[in-house]
Every structure is written in C-alpha cells, then in structure tokens.
Amino acid sequence: MARRSAEVVIVGGGIVGCAVAYQLTSAGLDDVVVLERAHLAAGATGVCPGGIRQQFEGEADCRLARRAMGFWRRVNELLEPPQPFVFEPSGYLFVADSPALLERFTANVARQNGLGIPSRILAPAELRRRWPALCWDGVAGASFCAEDGFLEDCHGVTVALARRAEALGARVHYQEARAVRRRRRCWEVETAAGPIACRHLVLANAAGALALAAPLGVDLSISRRRRRLAFTEPYEPWVLPPLLVAPERAFAGKQLRYGVFYLGWLAERGGEGETVFLERALSAGAAFLPALAELPVRRTMSGVYDATPDHRPILGPVPGLPDLWLATGMSGHGFMIAPAVGELLASLILGRDADLPAAAFALERFARPPAAEGLVI
Ligand SMILES: Cc1cc2nc3c(=O)[nH]c(=O)nc-3n(C[C@H](O)[C@H](O)[C@H](O)COP(=O)(O)OP(=O)(O)OC[C@H]3O[C@@H](n4cnc5c(N)ncnc54)[C@H](O)[C@@H]3O)c2cc1C
C-alpha cells in the first residue's frame, strides 16, 4: 500500500505544481507527493499555447520571468525529455497606437534593460522593414524582445518535469484533495483513498485553491476569467513569427511554427458567444493582415485564468498558518514563469535564499490595494 505521509504535498499537477516538485527534488528533498485529480496538465496548462516572455512592467515580474528564461534556454539539458522540446525565440512585439502607450513602453524598456532583458523600441519604419506583409497604419511604435518566444508543448514540459521529479524520489498520486486541515504540527489532506499527512502543504491548483483555502479562513482574492483562442488553417508564407500584442485593440496573435495563426481577443468578459469572439479576434487581426478576414478557423480553445487583482501570482506562506504555501493566481502567465515559481517555492520551503523578489508576490500585499502589473495579455 502506498505510504500516506510525505514531507511535502503539492496539490495540483499543472505546470506550477510539477515545477515546484521538480525544484524541490532537484534541491535534494525527495519526500514529495503531487496530488492531481485528473491528469497532468488537465487545467489551464493543457490549453496554453506556450508563450514565454520577459517583457513585464513591474521589476519583480521581470526578475521572475528573467530567471525562468534561464531554465527555458536549458530545458532539454535539464529535463532530458524523450524528444527534445523546441524553444522558438520568435519574440514578443507589444504594439502601441497612442503616443501615451508608447511612452509607457519606452519606460518599461529602460527598466527591462536595467535588469538584463534585451528589449527595445521599434519605430514604424523598422516594423515595416521587418514585417513588410503587415499593415502598420496607425501604429506609433512597439516594444520588442527577440529573446522572448514560444515552446508549443506545455503538456510535454509538465510531464517531463513530473518524470524528472519522480526519478529523484517524488510520487504523483491521481487523487483529488477534497479538504485540508491542520492536525497538531502537521497538515492533513483528505482524499478518496484516505488522509495524507505532511509537514509542508503547497496549494498549486490554480482557482481550485479557493475551495481548499476558504474553510481555513484564507481569502485568496482570485477570480476565474474565461479566455479563448482561435486557431486558423495554415497560412503561407510565414509573415508573423513574433507574438503581436496590441493592447489598445484588445488583440494578440501569432503565426505558429506550422503556419497556423492563433488569435486572441483580450476584452472578453465571459458572457460573449463564440460568434462575437471570432468576429472580434478576426477583425482585429485583419487590420494587421487583411488575409485573416478570409482564413478559415479550424478550432477554438477555451480555458480559465486564475486572476488576482494586480495580475501577479500569489507565492509564499500564509500568515498565521505555518508550513502552508501558495503557488497560485498565475493570472495568465503561469507557464512562462513556472520554473522560477518552483525555484522560489522550493527555496522558501527549504529556508534558502533564491535571490528572487518574494515580497512582491506575498498574499499580504492584498491588505492594501496593490499597484497592478500593466503588461497583461
Ligand atoms: C487561453 C489561454 C492562453 C494562455 N497563454 C499563456 C501563454 O502563452 N503563456 C503563459 O505563460 N501562460 C499562458 N496561459 C496561462 C497558463 O496556462 C496558466 O497560468 C498556467 O498553465 C497555470 O498553471 P497551474 O499549474 O497553476 O494551473 P493548471 O494548469 O490549471 O493546473 C492546476 C491543476 O490542479 C488540478 N486540481 C485542481 N484542484 C485540485 C484538487 N482539489 N486536488 C487535486 N488536483 C486539483 C487540476 O486538475 C489541474 O491539473 C494561458 C491560459 C489560457 C487559458
């Protein structure tokens, strides 16, 4: 019979839970259990197209993303997957229509450059030269980081992290955490197969953490936001390698490696039907590339953001509840930062210094209204 205790139990087998397990076991702590109620990457991770960027507005967010980029560059060496992952450094391009937004991007780029992130401002003439098939009318300029990119296999990375953690001693149990409670100096996790006792408990189950934390009196301030993506038929030639994000047009789109465009409409409120979503995404896209108006959509995919009020994750301890740790509220960018989130959580649990800005992501920040991260997709 499987052992029903562990030093650390992690609830959630998405990219975040598996990254925490990977970083803990890599740091030498092998008595780790991941509890997953469905299958690995069953939540938002399974919908994620795999965008990885370092261009954020907040310094702490940039530092987390920069640390994660170090992992993504070495992903094959570190995880030794059966087939190598392809990290495509195709860049992220944030487009400004208004001078005011371009000014904000310019300040962001200066901050990012100071943290080692090689982003830069591109003028309309350079946009036309680099991507001549696109229409740049009305664009004031853009910020671009050529190191940003895509790894189009989020499920594969999650499984590889879990396998690596298992090779180092972790166990993955396919059971739901139904409730959690404090018993003497331990945590107890209730599952259909009986309770599991642990010293450290990590909630890495996205918005699922709400139901586990609420009975403990913990308000996580997370809301569920629906997000869809439309995927077109393949298009030739290859005209848009970077992810283009136009915040003032509520649009994001990129041509993936096999020619397919993926398109997002960033102003979704949740109640809009599929037709409205497609109409908005395609018409915003067609303003950049008229061919998009005629390109058949092959499928749409829908997922949920576990969004916090400031669009930053909640990482770290819960005041007053010893050895309870949060790795949730990823707010739409949890895949890209997961390796650094795992590192931060592992360092906090092991009492080590990861040289990452933990305070900016602490739950306590919601005690007063926090300043929000501005580059949100
Ligand atoms: C449309 C869309 C596009 C996105 N694009 C990007 C992108 O390009 N780049 C990027 O970085 N991010 C992107 N994201 C966000 C990213 O997908 C998420 O932030 C990330 O996958 C969150 O990972 P997670 O492990 O925290 O949560 P999830 O992947 O949701 O995993 C949580 C897991 O916990 C399990 N679970 C829940 N409750 C319990 C319980 N009680 N017991 C046991 N198991 C439980 C679930 O089954 C699930 O497997 C996108 C998201 C969406 C929806």
The ligand as an ORCA input file, in Angstrom:
! r2SCAN-3c Opt
* xyz 0 1
  C      -6.243     30.578    -23.381
  C      -5.034     30.661    -22.501
  C      -3.808     31.060    -23.034
  C      -2.686     31.151    -22.212
  N      -1.471     31.513    -22.751
  C      -0.368     31.523    -21.971
  C       0.920     31.742    -22.518
  O       1.087     31.896    -23.732
  N       1.989     31.740    -21.680
  C       1.857     31.527    -20.327
  O       2.845     31.569    -19.604
  N       0.652     31.300    -19.787
  C      -0.457     31.272    -20.568
  N      -1.666     30.992    -20.030
  C      -1.763     30.805    -18.597
  C      -1.202     29.457    -18.181
  O      -1.801     28.449    -18.985
  C      -1.515     29.212    -16.710
  O      -1.134     30.346    -15.939
  C      -0.762     28.008    -16.182
  O      -0.942     26.891    -17.011
  C      -1.260     27.725    -14.779
  O      -0.667     26.532    -14.343
  P      -1.118     25.924    -12.966
  O      -0.318     24.695    -12.762
  O      -1.088     26.991    -11.914
  O      -2.685     25.604    -13.144
  P      -3.400     24.488    -14.001
  O      -2.705     24.169    -15.241
  O      -4.835     24.901    -14.081
  O      -3.267     23.214    -13.086
  C      -3.979     23.036    -11.892
  C      -4.153     21.536    -11.708
  O      -4.701     21.308    -10.425
  C      -5.621     20.244    -10.526
  N      -6.518     20.387     -9.378
  C      -7.388     21.397     -9.128
  N      -7.975     21.206     -7.912
  C      -7.461     20.061     -7.420
  C      -7.672     19.347     -6.201
  N      -8.511     19.791     -5.262
  N      -6.976     18.201     -5.999
  C      -6.095     17.738     -6.946
  N      -5.874     18.371     -8.117
  C      -6.541     19.525     -8.332
  C      -6.283     20.433    -11.883
  O      -6.834     19.230    -12.382
  C      -5.119     20.921    -12.727
  O      -4.454     19.863    -13.401
  C      -2.801     30.857    -20.832
  C      -4.008     30.439    -20.295
  C      -5.125     30.326    -21.122
  C      -6.423     29.858    -20.533
*
